[in-house]
Amino acid sequence: MVDGMTQTLVSPALPADAATTYAEWFATLSDPTRVRLLHAVSTSRAGALRVGDLATALGISQSTTSHHVRRLAEVGFVTVDKVGTSSVVTVNPACCTGLPHAADVVMGTLAEVPCCPEDLPEDVTTRAMGDVDLEVVRDIYVEGIATRNATFETDAPSADELDGKWLPGHRWVAELDGAVVGWATAAPVSARACYAGVGETSVYVAQAARGRGVGKTLVHRQVTEADRGGLWTLQTSIFPENRASIALHHSAGFQTLAVRSRIAQLDGVWRDTVLLERRRAED
């Protein structure tokens, strides 16, 4: 006979090694100065700051700054490199996904998955992608490839090849001022029938239209149509350096599953990716 309390313990216990790692992360961030330091580095336009500049920005001594930077580096939140006589602090992109993931694990999965981003811009519209859009879609993809933070591909496929990759009924374009400025698609992850409801998603925005809410509008259309159109799981892989895209997907109910270390090479350099997944709410 199992009592009611025992029956509620349906989730496996958090492994001790994971709990130890997460505790070290949280303990490091228990100091408000370290939180301020990490925030300053993470939000700097250059993506890196010298220790001296950090000390000046936060109004603390350089020795105190160096001490706290060392603590952040010990747990992997930042890296420190010598450039001449200066110590340059850079945020570790993996911590931008690893830390939220740790919080999700400790607190349990979300009881209610967010549907999609809200407060969409009024001047951005979406519609189904047509054959006439494919060349513009390819041009936007080329811009994404050039960033080296969007895909492992180094050459864009032809418009016909792109058209053959994506699921019918799950391809969208965004328009701004009458021009196509972004697209979102889902591709099958497998030819096996059991995976028919699982799609690998992509979202790309033209360089000139970034910061206008185009990506937010596209993801809104993508996830709501996927829910209605028979896709029960959406997956995507994002470079950890692309923090804006990771945040956008989190806002649409995607959860970080793993950081896949050195998963593939781009331009001869091993790169990590963050695997995210969104499950449709159970009917």
N, C-alpha and C positions, 0 to 999 in steps of 0.2 A: 504494500500500500504506500503510495507516494503522496505526501501532504501537499497542500496547495502552494506553499512557499517554494518547495523544491521544483514543482512543475513550472514555475515562472523562470527558472534558471536555464533558459534554452540556449543562450549564447555561450560559446566556449570562453574560458578564462583568458585574460590577456597574458601572453607568455612573459615570463620573468625577465628575459633579456630585453624584450621590447619595452617593458615597463621601466627598466633601468635606464635605457636610452632616452625615453621620453621624459623621465624625471630629471635627467641631466639637462635636457633642453629647457624645460620649464624652470628649473632652478637657476639656470644662467640668466633667464629673462625676468627673474624675480627682482632684479635690481633696476630701478627706473632709469639710471644713467645708461645702462647697457641697452635698454629699450630705445632710448633717445638716440644713442649712437647707431644702432642698427637701422632705425628709421631714417636717420640723416644720410647714411650711405645708400640705402635702398632707393631713396627718392631723389638722390642727386642726379642732375642732368648728365653728368659725365659717367655716371655709374661707378665712380671711384673717387675717394677723397684721401688726401694726405692726413696723417695723424695730426699735424700742426693745424691744418684747416679745420679738422673736427673739433680740436680743443678750442679754437677761437669761436666756432659756430655755437658750441654748447656752453661757453663761458666757464670751462674747467681747465685745470692745469694739464700740460702735455704729459706729465708722468702719470696722472690719473687716467687720462685718455688711453695711454699705452697699456696700462694695466687692464682696463676693461676690454680693450680691443683683443688682447691676448686671450681673455676668457671667452670671448665670442669666437675667436679662431679655434680654440681647443675643441669646441663642440661642432665646428664646421659651419657656423653661420656666416663667417667672412673668411677671406684669404688676405694675407698680408705679403706684399712684394716690395723688395728694395728697388727703388728707382733713383740712382745716384745716391745722395745722402738721405733721401726721404723714404719713409715707410708709407706705402700706398695701400689703402684698405678697399677691398672690393667685396660686394655681397656675393655669397655663394648661391647661384640660381636655384640649386636643388632645395635649399632651405625654404624657398618661397612656396614650394609644394609639399615638402616633407613635414613642415610644421603644421599647416592646416590639416594634413592627413592624420598626424598624430592626435590632434584635438578631436577629429572625427572618430578615430579608433577608441580613444579613451571615453568619449561621451556616448558612443554608439552611433549607429546610422541615423540619418535624419528621419524623424517620424513622418514628415510630410515633405516630399521632394518639391522644390520650387518649380513652377511651371515654366517660367521664362522671364527674361528681363522685362521690367516695366518702364514707364515714362519714356515711351518710344518717340523719336522725333517726328513731327508732323509733316516734314517736307521729304521724308524718305518713304517710298512705296516699294512693295514687292509684288512679283507676279511669277508665273511659271516660266521657266527657261524654254526658249524656242530655238530652232535651228539657226535662225537669223542672228541669234545672240552669241553663237559659239566662237566667232573670231574675236569679239570683244572680251569674252570670258577667257579665252586663251591669252590675250594681251595682259589682262589683270593677273593671270597666273604667272606670266613671265616676270612681272614686277615682284610678285611674292618670292619667286625663285631667287631673284637677285638679292634679296635681303639676307639669304643664307640662314634664316631663322624660321622658315615656314615649311620646308620640305627637303627631303634628301635628294629629290630630283634636281639635276643641273641643267637639263634641257627640257623644254616644254614639249609634250606630245602634240601631234596635230589635232586640229579641231575634231576630226572624225574619231581619232583615238580617244579623246576625252569623252566624246558623246557615247562611245561604247562602254565606258567604265562605270557609268552611273545608273542607278535604278530609275526607271520611268516613274513619274509621279513624285519624285523626291529631289527635284532640281529647281532652284529658284534664283532669280536675279533681283537686285535692288536698283531702283532708279532714283536719281536726284537731279532736279532741273531738267528732266526729260532724257537724261543719259544713263546708261547702265554703268554702275559704279561698284558693283560687288556681286558675288554669287555664293550660293551654298548648295551642297549636294550630299547625297549619301550613296555609297557604293556597297555592294554585297561583300561580306567577309568570307563567304564560302559558297560553293555551288551545291552543297548538301541541303536537302529540303529542311532538315531540322533547324538550320540557321537562317531560314527565309526571313525571319523578323529581326535580324541583327544587321545593322548598317554601320559602315565606317564613314564618318562625316568629315566634310571640309568646308571652311569658310574663308573667303578671300575678299579683300576690299582694295579698290584702286588707291594708289598712293595719294593722289590729290584729294580724295574724299575721306581720308582717315581722320578720326576725331569728330565726325559728324553724326555718330550713332548708327552708321550703316551696318556694322557688324552686329550690333544689338538687335536691329530690326530683322536682319537675316536669320539670326539664331531663333528669334521669336517665331518666325514663320516656319523654320525648319523643325523645331521640336513639336509645335502644335500640330503641324501637318503629319509628322511622323506618328504621333499618338493616334491621330484619326486614321492614318493610312496603313496600319497594320505592322509597324515597326515597334517591337517591344523593348529593344535595347539599341542604344546608340553608343558607339565607341569613337574615340579620337586619340591621336598621339600628337603631342605638342612639345617643341623644344622648351626646356625649362627657362631659357632666356626670354621666351615670349610670354612675359608675365601678364600682359594685357589680355592675350587670348585665353590664358588659363583662368583669369578672373572672370572673363566673359562667360566661359563655359560653366564655371562654378555657379554663376548667377542663374543659369538655365537648368540647374539640377544635376549637372555632371559632378561626379565625385572622383577624387584621385584614387586610383587603385594601386599604382606603383610608379616608382621612378626606375626606368630601365637603363641601367648604367652601361655605357659604351655599346649601345645596341647596333650601331652601324657607323660607317665612315662617310663624311662629307668633305670633299676636297682633301682627302688624305688624313683627316682629323677625326678621331673617335668622338661621337656625340651621344649624349643622353637624350631620352625622351620621357615625357610624363604620359602615362596611360590613364585616360579618364573614361568614365562610363556613366550613362544615364539610363535608368530603367523607367519604363512607363508605369504609372500608378496602376495597381491591380484593379481590374474591373469588379 
